[in-house]
Amino acid sequence: MTDANWNEEPAPKRRRLPPWLWFCGGGCLIVLILGAIVIKAGFDHVKDWNEPEAQLPALRAVLPFDELPPETRFEFAIRFPMDWYIFQDTRGFVLFFFVAQGGDGEELRRTVLNPGFKGMGMGRRQNAEAAELTVQGREVRGLRFEQQRGSGNGGGEAEGPSIVLEVSPEGGSAVVLVQITRGGSGGAVTDDEVQALLAPFHVGPDR
Protein backbone atom coordinates (compact mmCIF):
# COMPACT_ATOMS: atom_id res chain seq x y z
CA MET A 1 0.00 0.00 0.00
CA THR A 2 1.51 3.39 -0.96
CA ASP A 3 1.61 6.43 1.24
CA ALA A 4 -0.97 8.03 -1.04
CA ASN A 5 -3.33 5.15 -0.52
CA TRP A 6 -2.62 5.11 3.21
CA ASN A 7 -3.56 8.76 3.66
CA GLU A 8 -6.56 8.64 1.37
CA GLU A 9 -9.83 8.71 3.29
CA PRO A 10 -12.42 6.18 2.20
CA ALA A 11 -15.20 7.66 0.12
CA PRO A 12 -18.28 8.28 2.29
CA LYS A 13 -21.07 5.80 1.80
CA ARG A 14 -24.23 7.11 0.22
CA ARG A 15 -26.73 7.23 3.00
CA ARG A 16 -30.12 5.79 2.39
CA LEU A 17 -33.25 7.73 3.24
CA PRO A 18 -33.95 7.32 6.95
CA PRO A 19 -36.68 4.83 7.79
CA TRP A 20 -38.90 7.51 9.34
CA LEU A 21 -38.87 9.42 6.06
CA TRP A 22 -39.97 6.34 4.19
CA PHE A 23 -42.69 5.85 6.79
CA CYS A 24 -43.86 9.43 6.51
CA GLY A 25 -43.75 9.38 2.75
CA GLY A 26 -45.58 6.08 2.57
CA GLY A 27 -48.09 7.23 5.17
CA CYS A 28 -48.75 10.46 3.32
CA LEU A 29 -49.19 8.53 0.12
CA ILE A 30 -51.65 6.19 1.81
CA VAL A 31 -53.57 9.19 3.17
CA LEU A 32 -53.69 10.73 -0.31
CA ILE A 33 -54.90 7.48 -1.82
CA LEU A 34 -57.53 7.02 0.88
CA GLY A 35 -58.59 10.64 0.46
CA ALA A 36 -59.01 10.15 -3.27
CA ILE A 37 -61.08 7.02 -2.63
CA VAL A 38 -63.29 8.86 -0.12
CA ILE A 39 -63.79 11.80 -2.51
CA LYS A 40 -64.66 9.43 -5.33
CA ALA A 41 -67.05 7.47 -3.13
CA GLY A 42 -68.58 10.71 -1.86
CA PHE A 43 -69.10 11.97 -5.40
CA ASP A 44 -70.69 8.70 -6.41
CA HIS A 45 -72.93 9.00 -3.35
CA VAL A 46 -74.08 12.59 -3.87
CA LYS A 47 -74.29 12.73 -7.65
CA ASP A 48 -77.73 11.08 -7.57
CA TRP A 49 -79.13 13.18 -4.71
CA ASN A 50 -81.42 14.92 -7.21
CA GLU A 51 -82.65 11.69 -8.78
CA PRO A 52 -86.12 10.77 -7.48
CA GLU A 53 -85.69 7.12 -8.51
CA ALA A 54 -82.62 6.90 -6.29
CA GLN A 55 -83.85 8.91 -3.29
CA LEU A 56 -87.61 8.58 -2.89
CA PRO A 57 -87.60 4.86 -2.04
CA ALA A 58 -85.67 5.68 1.16
CA LEU A 59 -88.28 8.25 2.18
CA ARG A 60 -91.13 5.93 1.22
CA ALA A 61 -89.60 3.21 3.43
CA VAL A 62 -90.11 5.35 6.55
CA LEU A 63 -93.11 7.43 5.45
CA PRO A 64 -95.22 5.68 2.80
CA PHE A 65 -96.83 7.93 0.21
CA ASP A 66 -98.92 7.64 -2.92
CA GLU A 67 -98.08 9.01 -6.32
CA LEU A 68 -97.33 12.70 -5.96
CA PRO A 69 -99.68 15.18 -7.63
CA PRO A 70 -98.33 17.16 -10.59
CA GLU A 71 -98.01 20.25 -8.40
CA THR A 72 -95.47 18.60 -6.09
CA ARG A 73 -92.01 17.99 -7.53
CA PHE A 74 -89.05 16.36 -5.80
CA GLU A 75 -86.01 18.67 -5.97
CA PHE A 76 -83.20 16.83 -4.24
CA ALA A 77 -82.12 15.09 -1.05
CA ILE A 78 -79.27 15.68 1.37
CA ARG A 79 -78.27 12.40 2.98
CA PHE A 80 -75.73 13.66 5.53
CA PRO A 81 -75.65 14.04 8.51
CA MET A 82 -79.35 13.25 8.46
CA ASP A 83 -81.76 12.58 5.61
CA TRP A 84 -83.35 15.73 4.26
CA TYR A 85 -85.77 15.63 1.30
CA ILE A 86 -86.87 18.82 -0.44
CA PHE A 87 -90.01 19.21 -2.57
CA GLN A 88 -91.19 22.25 -4.51
CA ASP A 89 -94.94 22.76 -4.88
CA THR A 90 -96.29 25.03 -7.59
CA ARG A 91 -99.09 26.12 -5.27
CA GLY A 92 -96.45 28.30 -3.63
CA PHE A 93 -94.77 26.06 -1.05
CA VAL A 94 -91.54 24.26 -0.25
CA LEU A 95 -91.70 21.03 1.77
CA PHE A 96 -88.74 19.75 3.78
CA PHE A 97 -88.86 16.22 5.20
CA PHE A 98 -86.27 15.51 7.91
CA VAL A 99 -85.62 11.85 8.79
CA ALA A 100 -83.47 10.26 11.50
CA GLN A 101 -83.21 6.61 12.45
CA GLY A 102 -82.90 5.00 15.87
CA GLY A 103 -81.16 6.97 18.60
CA ASP A 104 -80.67 9.99 16.32
CA GLY A 105 -84.40 10.63 16.40
CA GLU A 106 -84.36 12.44 19.74
CA GLU A 107 -81.55 14.68 18.54
CA LEU A 108 -83.60 15.49 15.44
CA ARG A 109 -86.56 16.46 17.62
CA ARG A 110 -84.38 18.65 19.85
CA THR A 111 -82.94 20.52 16.88
CA VAL A 112 -85.61 20.86 14.20
CA LEU A 113 -88.46 21.39 16.70
CA ASN A 114 -86.41 24.04 18.48
CA PRO A 115 -87.61 27.60 17.79
CA GLY A 116 -83.96 28.62 17.43
CA PHE A 117 -83.11 25.98 14.83
CA LYS A 118 -80.88 27.30 12.06
CA GLY A 119 -79.00 24.74 10.08
CA MET A 120 -77.79 23.54 6.69
CA GLY A 121 -78.24 26.83 4.88
CA MET A 122 -81.62 27.71 6.39
CA GLY A 123 -82.18 31.12 7.92
CA ARG A 124 -83.36 31.98 11.40
CA ARG A 125 -86.88 31.51 12.72
CA GLN A 126 -88.88 34.38 14.09
CA ASN A 127 -92.13 34.62 16.06
CA ALA A 128 -92.23 30.89 16.79
CA GLU A 129 -95.24 29.50 18.63
CA ALA A 130 -96.57 26.03 19.36
CA ALA A 131 -98.79 24.41 16.73
CA GLU A 132 -101.25 21.55 17.00
CA LEU A 133 -103.62 20.31 14.33
CA THR A 134 -105.35 17.21 13.07
CA VAL A 135 -103.98 15.60 9.90
CA GLN A 136 -105.76 12.56 8.48
CA GLY A 137 -107.44 11.91 11.82
CA ARG A 138 -104.23 12.16 13.83
CA GLU A 139 -103.15 14.90 16.23
CA VAL A 140 -99.74 16.25 15.26
CA ARG A 141 -97.69 18.93 16.99
CA GLY A 142 -94.92 21.31 16.10
CA LEU A 143 -94.25 25.01 15.58
CA ARG A 144 -95.45 27.91 13.48
CA PHE A 145 -92.92 30.62 12.66
CA GLU A 146 -91.54 33.00 10.06
CA GLN A 147 -88.66 31.40 8.15
CA GLN A 148 -85.92 33.89 7.31
CA ARG A 149 -83.83 33.62 4.17
CA GLY A 150 -80.69 31.53 4.50
CA SER A 151 -77.93 30.49 2.13
CA GLY A 152 -77.14 27.32 0.25
CA ASN A 153 -79.16 24.78 -1.67
CA GLY A 154 -82.56 23.89 -0.35
CA GLY A 155 -82.73 26.41 2.47
CA GLY A 156 -81.56 29.49 0.63
CA GLU A 157 -84.66 30.05 -1.47
CA ALA A 158 -87.21 29.26 1.27
CA GLU A 159 -88.48 32.14 3.35
CA GLY A 160 -91.91 33.02 4.56
CA PRO A 161 -94.63 31.75 6.89
CA SER A 162 -93.86 28.18 7.94
CA ILE A 163 -95.00 25.26 10.02
CA VAL A 164 -92.99 22.25 11.17
CA LEU A 165 -94.74 19.10 12.40
CA GLU A 166 -93.75 15.66 13.57
CA VAL A 167 -95.33 13.08 11.26
CA SER A 168 -93.37 10.02 12.39
CA PRO A 169 -95.27 6.81 11.58
CA GLU A 170 -96.85 5.47 14.76
CA GLY A 171 -94.93 2.43 15.95
CA GLY A 172 -92.05 3.06 13.52
CA SER A 173 -88.37 3.35 14.41
CA ALA A 174 -87.72 6.53 12.41
CA VAL A 175 -88.47 10.12 13.40
CA VAL A 176 -89.94 12.12 10.52
CA LEU A 177 -90.56 15.87 10.62
CA VAL A 178 -91.94 18.03 7.85
CA GLN A 179 -91.54 21.76 7.41
CA ILE A 180 -93.89 23.55 5.03
CA THR A 181 -92.87 27.05 3.99
CA ARG A 182 -94.99 29.42 1.94
CA GLY A 183 -92.68 31.26 -0.43
CA GLY A 184 -92.93 35.02 -0.23
CA SER A 185 -94.95 37.17 2.11
CA GLY A 186 -98.37 35.49 2.12
CA GLY A 187 -100.33 34.68 5.23
CA ALA A 188 -99.75 31.83 7.64
CA VAL A 189 -99.90 28.27 6.33
CA THR A 190 -103.48 27.21 7.05
CA ASP A 191 -104.65 23.85 8.38
CA ASP A 192 -106.44 23.19 5.10
CA GLU A 193 -103.23 23.84 3.14
CA VAL A 194 -101.33 21.43 5.38
CA GLN A 195 -104.03 18.82 4.75
CA ALA A 196 -103.82 19.30 1.00
CA LEU A 197 -100.03 19.26 0.78
CA LEU A 198 -99.69 16.16 2.98
CA ALA A 199 -102.58 14.29 1.34
CA PRO A 200 -100.29 11.88 -0.59
CA PHE A 201 -98.33 11.00 2.56
CA HIS A 202 -99.58 8.36 5.01
CA VAL A 203 -99.62 10.54 8.13
CA GLY A 204 -102.78 9.32 9.83
CA PRO A 205 -105.42 6.60 9.64
CA ASP A 206 -108.14 8.61 7.88
CA ARG A 207 -106.93 8.97 4.34
C-alpha positions as CSV (number, residue, x, y, z in Angstrom):
1,M,0.0,0.0,0.0
2,T,1.5,3.4,-1.0
3,D,1.6,6.4,1.2
4,A,-1.0,8.0,-1.0
5,N,-3.3,5.1,-0.5
6,W,-2.6,5.1,3.2
7,N,-3.6,8.8,3.7
8,E,-6.6,8.6,1.4
9,E,-9.8,8.7,3.3
10,P,-12.4,6.2,2.2
11,A,-15.2,7.7,0.1
12,P,-18.3,8.3,2.3
13,K,-21.1,5.8,1.8
14,R,-24.2,7.1,0.2
15,R,-26.7,7.2,3.0
16,R,-30.1,5.8,2.4
17,L,-33.2,7.7,3.2
18,P,-34.0,7.3,7.0
19,P,-36.7,4.8,7.8
20,W,-38.9,7.5,9.3
21,L,-38.9,9.4,6.1
22,W,-40.0,6.3,4.2
23,F,-42.7,5.9,6.8
24,C,-43.9,9.4,6.5
25,G,-43.7,9.4,2.7
26,G,-45.6,6.1,2.6
27,G,-48.1,7.2,5.2
28,C,-48.8,10.5,3.3
29,L,-49.2,8.5,0.1
30,I,-51.6,6.2,1.8
31,V,-53.6,9.2,3.2
32,L,-53.7,10.7,-0.3
33,I,-54.9,7.5,-1.8
34,L,-57.5,7.0,0.9
35,G,-58.6,10.6,0.5
36,A,-59.0,10.1,-3.3
37,I,-61.1,7.0,-2.6
38,V,-63.3,8.9,-0.1
39,I,-63.8,11.8,-2.5
40,K,-64.7,9.4,-5.3
41,A,-67.1,7.5,-3.1
42,G,-68.6,10.7,-1.9
43,F,-69.1,12.0,-5.4
44,D,-70.7,8.7,-6.4
45,H,-72.9,9.0,-3.3
46,V,-74.1,12.6,-3.9
47,K,-74.3,12.7,-7.6
48,D,-77.7,11.1,-7.6
49,W,-79.1,13.2,-4.7
50,N,-81.4,14.9,-7.2
51,E,-82.7,11.7,-8.8
52,P,-86.1,10.8,-7.5
53,E,-85.7,7.1,-8.5
54,A,-82.6,6.9,-6.3
55,Q,-83.8,8.9,-3.3
56,L,-87.6,8.6,-2.9
57,P,-87.6,4.9,-2.0
58,A,-85.7,5.7,1.2
59,L,-88.3,8.3,2.2
60,R,-91.1,5.9,1.2
61,A,-89.6,3.2,3.4
62,V,-90.1,5.3,6.5
63,L,-93.1,7.4,5.4
64,P,-95.2,5.7,2.8
65,F,-96.8,7.9,0.2
66,D,-98.9,7.6,-2.9
67,E,-98.1,9.0,-6.3
68,L,-97.3,12.7,-6.0
69,P,-99.7,15.2,-7.6
70,P,-98.3,17.2,-10.6
71,E,-98.0,20.3,-8.4
72,T,-95.5,18.6,-6.1
73,R,-92.0,18.0,-7.5
74,F,-89.1,16.4,-5.8
75,E,-86.0,18.7,-6.0
76,F,-83.2,16.8,-4.2
77,A,-82.1,15.1,-1.0
78,I,-79.3,15.7,1.4
79,R,-78.3,12.4,3.0
80,F,-75.7,13.7,5.5
81,P,-75.6,14.0,8.5
82,M,-79.3,13.2,8.5
83,D,-81.8,12.6,5.6
84,W,-83.3,15.7,4.3
85,Y,-85.8,15.6,1.3
86,I,-86.9,18.8,-0.4
87,F,-90.0,19.2,-2.6
88,Q,-91.2,22.3,-4.5
89,D,-94.9,22.8,-4.9
90,T,-96.3,25.0,-7.6
91,R,-99.1,26.1,-5.3
92,G,-96.4,28.3,-3.6
93,F,-94.8,26.1,-1.1
94,V,-91.5,24.3,-0.3
95,L,-91.7,21.0,1.8
96,F,-88.7,19.7,3.8
97,F,-88.9,16.2,5.2
98,F,-86.3,15.5,7.9
99,V,-85.6,11.9,8.8
100,A,-83.5,10.3,11.5
101,Q,-83.2,6.6,12.5
102,G,-82.9,5.0,15.9
103,G,-81.2,7.0,18.6
104,D,-80.7,10.0,16.3
105,G,-84.4,10.6,16.4
106,E,-84.4,12.4,19.7
107,E,-81.6,14.7,18.5
108,L,-83.6,15.5,15.4
109,R,-86.6,16.5,17.6
110,R,-84.4,18.6,19.8
111,T,-82.9,20.5,16.9
112,V,-85.6,20.9,14.2
113,L,-88.5,21.4,16.7
114,N,-86.4,24.0,18.5
115,P,-87.6,27.6,17.8
116,G,-84.0,28.6,17.4
117,F,-83.1,26.0,14.8
118,K,-80.9,27.3,12.1
119,G,-79.0,24.7,10.1
120,M,-77.8,23.5,6.7
121,G,-78.2,26.8,4.9
122,M,-81.6,27.7,6.4
123,G,-82.2,31.1,7.9
124,R,-83.4,32.0,11.4
125,R,-86.9,31.5,12.7
126,Q,-88.9,34.4,14.1
127,N,-92.1,34.6,16.1
128,A,-92.2,30.9,16.8
129,E,-95.2,29.5,18.6
130,A,-96.6,26.0,19.4
131,A,-98.8,24.4,16.7
132,E,-101.3,21.6,17.0
133,L,-103.6,20.3,14.3
134,T,-105.3,17.2,13.1
135,V,-104.0,15.6,9.9
136,Q,-105.8,12.6,8.5
137,G,-107.4,11.9,11.8
138,R,-104.2,12.2,13.8
139,E,-103.2,14.9,16.2
140,V,-99.7,16.3,15.3
141,R,-97.7,18.9,17.0
142,G,-94.9,21.3,16.1
143,L,-94.3,25.0,15.6
144,R,-95.5,27.9,13.5
145,F,-92.9,30.6,12.7
146,E,-91.5,33.0,10.1
147,Q,-88.7,31.4,8.1
148,Q,-85.9,33.9,7.3
149,R,-83.8,33.6,4.2
150,G,-80.7,31.5,4.5
151,S,-77.9,30.5,2.1
152,G,-77.1,27.3,0.2
153,N,-79.2,24.8,-1.7
154,G,-82.6,23.9,-0.3
155,G,-82.7,26.4,2.5
156,G,-81.6,29.5,0.6
157,E,-84.7,30.0,-1.5
158,A,-87.2,29.3,1.3
159,E,-88.5,32.1,3.3
160,G,-91.9,33.0,4.6
161,P,-94.6,31.8,6.9
162,S,-93.9,28.2,7.9
163,I,-95.0,25.3,10.0
164,V,-93.0,22.2,11.2
165,L,-94.7,19.1,12.4
166,E,-93.8,15.7,13.6
167,V,-95.3,13.1,11.3
168,S,-93.4,10.0,12.4
169,P,-95.3,6.8,11.6
170,E,-96.8,5.5,14.8
171,G,-94.9,2.4,16.0
172,G,-92.0,3.1,13.5
173,S,-88.4,3.4,14.4
174,A,-87.7,6.5,12.4
175,V,-88.5,10.1,13.4
176,V,-89.9,12.1,10.5
177,L,-90.6,15.9,10.6
178,V,-91.9,18.0,7.8
179,Q,-91.5,21.8,7.4
180,I,-93.9,23.5,5.0
181,T,-92.9,27.1,4.0
182,R,-95.0,29.4,1.9
183,G,-92.7,31.3,-0.4
184,G,-92.9,35.0,-0.2
185,S,-95.0,37.2,2.1
186,G,-98.4,35.5,2.1
187,G,-100.3,34.7,5.2
188,A,-99.8,31.8,7.6
189,V,-99.9,28.3,6.3
190,T,-103.5,27.2,7.1
191,D,-104.6,23.9,8.4
192,D,-106.4,23.2,5.1
193,E,-103.2,23.8,3.1
194,V,-101.3,21.4,5.4
195,Q,-104.0,18.8,4.8
196,A,-103.8,19.3,1.0
197,L,-100.0,19.3,0.8
198,L,-99.7,16.2,3.0
199,A,-102.6,14.3,1.3
200,P,-100.3,11.9,-0.6
201,F,-98.3,11.0,2.6
202,H,-99.6,8.4,5.0
203,V,-99.6,10.5,8.1
204,G,-102.8,9.3,9.8
205,P,-105.4,6.6,9.6
206,D,-108.1,8.6,7.9
207,R,-106.9,9.0,4.3
